[in-house]
Amino acid sequence: MAKKRHPRARVLGKRAENYKHKLKILRLALGSFDARRYDTALASKPRSDSARRARKQALDRVSRTYARLKPYVDRGVKFVRVKDPKRFESLRRVVGVVRFKRMRAVPVPTQAKRLTVKFDRTGRPTISEDGVKQKIFLFPHVPRSRVIHERDGSRRLLDAQEDAVSMLKDMLPSMPEGFYILMTRHHFLIPYVAEKDRLEKQIRTLYNKYEGTPELLKIFVGVRYITDSEEEVLRIKKELSSERERLKGARRRARIGARLKEIIAMDKQLKSGKPLSRGQISRRARITGRR
C-alpha cells in the first residue's frame, strides 16, 4: 500500500513547481538567472541560519522580478532573441516592454503558431503571425497636454484627448480600410473594435468614459488593423470578451491570495503569543467575518 503523503508535503511541492515555472520564464527573458545557485536554493533544505537567509533571498528575487515581468508573459507570448543591440531595442519599443537588467529576449504577445520578426534597413521590425503581417500604427508620442504655437504668434492648449485625435488624423491617410482595435502600452488590446472612419469617435468615447483615470492616457499608444471581414470581427470580439473575463478572474484570485497571506501572518502572530493591534483585529474581522 502506497504511503500517504502529508498535506504539507503537497503544499511544498506546489510551491516548488511554482518557483520552477517562474525561474524558467525568467531564464528565457533575462540573462541574470542562469546561476546554479537558484537551482540549489530551490532544491535545498538548509539547516543553518545563513543558508536559510541565502535561500530566502534567492527565491525572493525570483518572485520580485517575475512580478515585474508577469504583465508581459501572462498571455500567449513567444520570446524573440535579436543579436544586434539597436534592433533589439527597436523591437522592445514596438512590443512595449520595459527595459530589464540583462534582458536577452523580447516577449512578443501572440496567439499564432508561427511568429516571424524581420527588420528593414532602418532597423524597424515587422511582425508576422502565421504569414500575415501585423499592421500596427503607433502614435509618435504618448498623448499628453501640450502648448501649440500658432503662426500668428498666439498659443493654445491642446489636451491629451485632442492630442491623440490629432495624431490619429495624421496617420489615417496611410491606414487601409477595415476594422481596428485600440492598443495600450503593453500591446494589450482594448476590447473595442471600430471601423477606420469611426476611430476618432471611439477614442473620444473612451477618454470621456475614463476621464477621471489619467493613467489610461499614458498607456494608450495607437491602433492595430485586424481585418476587413465582419465575420472575423465577431470572432475577435468573442475572444476579447473571454480574455477580459480571464483577466478579471486573475485579478480576483490575486486579491484573495493577498488576503489569505495576511490572515495566515496574523494567525502565526496569535499562535506565537503576540497580541494583535486594534487595526489588525478590525481588518481580520472584515476579511474573515470573525474576531
C-alpha positions as CSV (number, residue, x, y, z in Angstrom):
1,M,0.0,0.0,0.0
2,A,1.4,3.4,-1.0
3,K,2.4,5.7,1.8
4,K,0.0,8.7,2.1
5,R,1.8,12.0,1.8
6,H,1.4,14.6,4.5
7,P,-0.7,17.6,3.3
8,R,2.2,20.0,4.0
9,A,4.4,18.0,1.6
10,R,1.8,18.6,-1.2
11,V,1.8,22.3,-0.5
12,L,5.6,22.5,-0.6
13,G,5.5,20.5,-3.9
14,K,3.1,23.1,-5.4
15,R,5.3,25.9,-4.2
16,A,8.4,24.4,-5.7
17,E,6.7,23.9,-9.0
18,N,5.5,27.5,-9.0
19,Y,9.1,28.7,-8.4
20,K,10.4,26.4,-11.1
21,H,7.9,27.8,-13.6
22,K,8.9,31.4,-12.7
23,L,12.6,30.6,-13.0
24,K,12.1,29.0,-16.4
25,I,10.3,32.1,-17.7
26,L,13.0,34.4,-16.2
27,R,15.8,32.4,-17.8
28,L,14.1,32.8,-21.2
29,A,13.9,36.6,-21.0
30,L,16.8,37.6,-18.8
31,G,20.4,36.5,-18.5
32,S,20.8,37.2,-14.8
33,F,19.0,34.0,-13.6
34,D,21.3,31.4,-15.2
35,A,23.4,30.9,-12.0
36,R,23.3,27.5,-10.4
37,R,22.6,29.0,-7.0
38,Y,18.9,29.4,-8.0
39,D,18.5,25.7,-8.7
40,T,20.4,24.9,-5.4
41,A,18.1,27.3,-3.5
42,L,15.1,25.6,-5.0
43,A,16.1,22.1,-4.1
44,S,18.0,22.7,-0.8
45,K,16.7,22.2,2.7
46,P,19.0,24.5,4.7
47,R,19.7,23.9,8.3
48,S,21.9,26.9,9.3
49,D,20.5,30.4,9.6
50,S,22.9,31.8,6.9
51,A,21.8,29.1,4.4
52,R,18.1,29.8,5.1
53,R,18.7,33.5,4.5
54,A,20.6,32.8,1.3
55,R,17.8,30.6,0.1
56,K,15.1,33.1,1.0
57,Q,17.0,36.0,-0.7
58,A,17.3,33.9,-4.0
59,L,13.7,32.9,-4.0
60,D,12.5,36.4,-3.1
61,R,14.5,37.8,-6.1
62,V,12.8,35.3,-8.4
63,S,9.3,36.4,-7.1
64,R,10.0,40.1,-7.3
65,T,11.5,40.0,-10.8
66,Y,8.8,37.7,-12.1
67,A,6.1,40.1,-10.7
68,R,7.5,42.8,-12.9
69,L,7.7,40.5,-16.0
70,K,4.3,38.9,-15.4
71,P,2.1,41.5,-17.2
72,Y,4.1,40.8,-20.4
73,V,4.0,37.0,-20.2
74,D,0.6,36.4,-18.7
75,R,-0.9,35.9,-22.1
76,G,0.4,33.8,-25.0
77,V,3.9,35.1,-26.0
78,K,6.9,34.0,-27.9
79,F,10.4,35.0,-26.8
80,V,12.4,36.5,-29.7
81,R,16.2,36.9,-29.4
82,V,18.0,39.6,-31.5
83,K,21.8,39.8,-31.5
84,D,22.0,43.4,-32.8
85,P,21.5,45.8,-29.8
86,K,19.9,48.5,-31.9
87,R,17.4,46.1,-33.5
88,F,16.7,44.5,-30.1
89,E,15.9,48.0,-28.6
90,S,13.7,48.8,-31.6
91,L,11.7,45.5,-31.2
92,R,11.4,46.1,-27.4
93,R,9.9,49.6,-28.0
94,V,7.5,48.3,-30.7
95,V,6.3,45.5,-28.4
96,G,6.0,47.9,-25.5
97,V,8.1,46.0,-22.9
98,V,10.0,48.0,-20.3
99,R,13.8,47.6,-20.1
100,F,15.0,44.9,-17.7
101,K,18.6,44.3,-16.5
102,R,20.5,41.9,-18.7
103,M,17.5,41.4,-21.0
104,R,18.2,38.9,-23.8
105,A,14.8,38.1,-25.3
106,V,11.7,40.1,-26.1
107,P,8.3,38.6,-25.2
108,V,6.2,39.3,-28.2
109,P,2.4,38.8,-27.4
110,T,0.8,36.4,-29.9
111,Q,-1.6,33.5,-30.2
112,A,-0.3,32.4,-33.5
113,K,1.6,29.1,-34.0
114,R,4.3,30.7,-36.1
115,L,5.8,34.1,-35.4
116,T,8.3,35.9,-37.7
117,V,10.2,39.1,-37.0
118,K,12.1,40.9,-39.8
119,F,13.9,44.2,-39.9
120,D,14.2,46.7,-42.6
121,R,17.3,48.8,-43.4
122,T,16.5,51.4,-40.8
123,G,16.1,48.6,-38.1
124,R,12.4,48.9,-37.8
125,P,10.8,45.5,-37.1
126,T,7.9,43.9,-39.0
127,I,6.0,41.2,-37.1
128,S,4.1,38.4,-39.0
129,E,1.7,35.9,-37.4
130,D,1.2,32.7,-39.5
131,G,2.4,34.5,-42.6
132,V,0.2,37.6,-42.1
133,K,1.9,40.9,-41.2
134,Q,0.7,42.8,-38.2
135,K,-0.4,46.3,-39.3
136,I,0.4,48.4,-36.2
137,F,0.1,52.2,-36.2
138,L,1.8,53.7,-33.1
139,F,1.5,57.3,-32.1
140,P,4.8,59.3,-32.3
141,H,4.5,60.1,-28.6
142,V,2.2,59.3,-25.6
143,P,-0.9,61.5,-25.8
144,R,-0.4,64.5,-23.5
145,S,-1.5,68.0,-22.8
146,R,0.8,70.5,-24.6
147,V,1.0,74.1,-25.8
148,I,0.7,74.7,-29.6
149,H,2.4,77.8,-31.0
150,E,0.4,79.2,-33.9
151,R,1.9,81.0,-36.9
152,D,0.4,84.3,-35.8
153,G,2.3,84.1,-32.6
154,S,-0.6,83.0,-30.4
155,R,-0.6,79.9,-28.2
156,R,-3.3,77.4,-27.4
157,L,-3.5,74.5,-25.0
158,L,-4.1,71.0,-26.6
159,D,-5.3,68.5,-24.1
160,A,-4.5,64.8,-24.2
161,Q,-7.7,63.8,-26.0
162,E,-7.2,66.3,-28.7
163,D,-3.5,65.4,-29.0
164,A,-4.5,61.7,-29.6
165,V,-7.1,62.7,-32.2
166,S,-4.6,65.0,-33.9
167,M,-2.0,62.2,-34.2
168,L,-4.7,59.8,-35.4
169,K,-5.8,62.2,-38.2
170,D,-2.2,62.4,-39.4
171,M,-2.0,58.6,-39.6
172,L,-5.4,58.0,-41.4
173,P,-4.2,58.5,-45.0
174,S,-1.6,55.7,-44.6
175,M,-4.1,53.3,-42.9
176,P,-6.0,50.7,-45.0
177,E,-9.8,50.5,-44.9
178,G,-11.2,48.0,-42.4
179,F,-11.6,47.3,-38.7
180,Y,-9.2,48.4,-36.0
181,I,-8.7,47.9,-32.3
182,L,-7.2,50.2,-29.7
183,M,-3.8,49.3,-28.1
184,T,-2.2,50.0,-24.8
185,R,1.5,50.3,-23.9
186,H,2.0,46.6,-23.4
187,H,0.0,45.9,-26.6
188,F,-2.9,44.6,-24.6
189,L,-5.9,45.1,-26.8
190,I,-8.8,47.2,-25.5
191,P,-12.0,45.3,-26.2
192,Y,-13.5,47.8,-28.6
193,V,-13.4,47.2,-32.3
194,A,-14.2,50.1,-34.7
195,E,-14.1,50.9,-38.4
196,K,-11.4,53.3,-39.7
197,D,-13.8,56.2,-40.0
198,R,-15.2,55.7,-36.5
199,L,-11.8,55.5,-34.7
200,E,-11.9,59.2,-33.7
201,K,-15.3,58.8,-32.1
202,Q,-14.1,55.6,-30.3
203,I,-11.1,57.4,-28.8
204,R,-13.3,60.3,-27.6
205,T,-15.8,57.9,-26.1
206,L,-13.0,56.0,-24.3
207,Y,-11.5,59.2,-22.9
208,N,-14.8,60.6,-21.8
209,K,-15.7,57.3,-20.1
210,Y,-12.4,57.2,-18.1
211,E,-11.9,60.9,-17.7
212,G,-11.1,60.5,-14.0
213,T,-8.3,58.0,-14.8
214,P,-5.3,59.9,-16.2
215,E,-3.2,56.7,-16.2
216,L,-5.2,55.5,-19.2
217,L,-3.9,58.4,-21.3
218,K,-0.3,57.3,-20.5
219,I,-0.7,53.7,-21.7
220,F,-2.7,54.3,-24.8
221,V,-0.2,54.1,-27.7
222,G,-2.1,53.6,-31.0
223,V,-4.3,51.3,-33.1
224,R,-3.9,47.9,-34.8
225,Y,-5.5,46.8,-38.0
226,I,-7.3,43.4,-37.6
227,T,-9.5,42.6,-40.6
228,D,-11.9,43.9,-43.2
229,S,-14.4,41.0,-42.6
230,E,-17.4,41.5,-40.3
231,E,-17.5,37.7,-39.6
232,E,-13.9,37.9,-38.4
233,V,-14.7,40.9,-36.2
234,L,-17.4,39.0,-34.4
235,R,-15.0,36.1,-33.7
236,I,-12.3,38.6,-32.4
237,K,-14.9,40.3,-30.2
238,K,-15.8,37.0,-28.6
239,E,-12.1,36.2,-28.0
240,L,-11.6,39.6,-26.4
241,S,-14.6,39.2,-24.1
242,S,-13.3,35.8,-22.8
243,E,-9.8,37.4,-22.4
244,R,-11.3,40.2,-20.3
245,E,-13.1,37.7,-18.1
246,R,-9.9,35.7,-17.7
247,L,-8.0,38.8,-16.5
248,K,-10.8,39.7,-14.1
249,G,-10.6,36.2,-12.6
250,A,-6.8,36.5,-12.3
251,R,-7.1,39.8,-10.5
252,R,-9.8,38.4,-8.2
253,R,-7.5,35.4,-7.3
254,A,-4.6,37.8,-6.7
255,R,-6.8,39.8,-4.2
256,I,-7.9,36.6,-2.4
257,G,-4.4,35.3,-2.3
258,A,-3.1,38.6,-0.7
259,R,-5.9,38.5,1.9
260,L,-5.1,34.8,2.7
261,K,-1.4,35.6,3.2
262,E,-2.4,38.4,5.6
263,I,-4.7,36.2,7.6
264,I,-2.0,33.4,7.8
265,A,0.5,36.0,9.1
266,M,-2.0,37.2,11.8
267,D,-2.7,33.6,12.8
268,K,1.0,32.9,13.3
269,Q,1.3,36.1,15.4
270,L,-1.6,34.9,17.6
271,K,-0.1,31.4,18.0
272,S,3.3,32.9,19.0
273,G,1.5,34.8,21.8
274,K,2.0,38.3,20.4
275,P,-1.2,40.4,20.6
276,L,-2.8,41.9,17.5
277,S,-3.2,45.7,17.2
278,R,-6.7,47.2,17.1
279,G,-6.3,47.8,13.4
280,Q,-5.3,44.2,12.7
281,I,-8.2,42.9,14.7
282,S,-10.7,45.0,12.8
283,R,-9.2,44.1,9.5
284,R,-9.2,40.4,10.3
285,A,-12.9,40.7,11.3
286,R,-13.7,42.4,8.0
287,I,-11.9,39.8,5.9
288,T,-13.0,36.6,7.7
289,G,-16.2,37.7,9.4
290,R,-14.9,36.6,12.8
291,R,-12.7,38.0,15.6
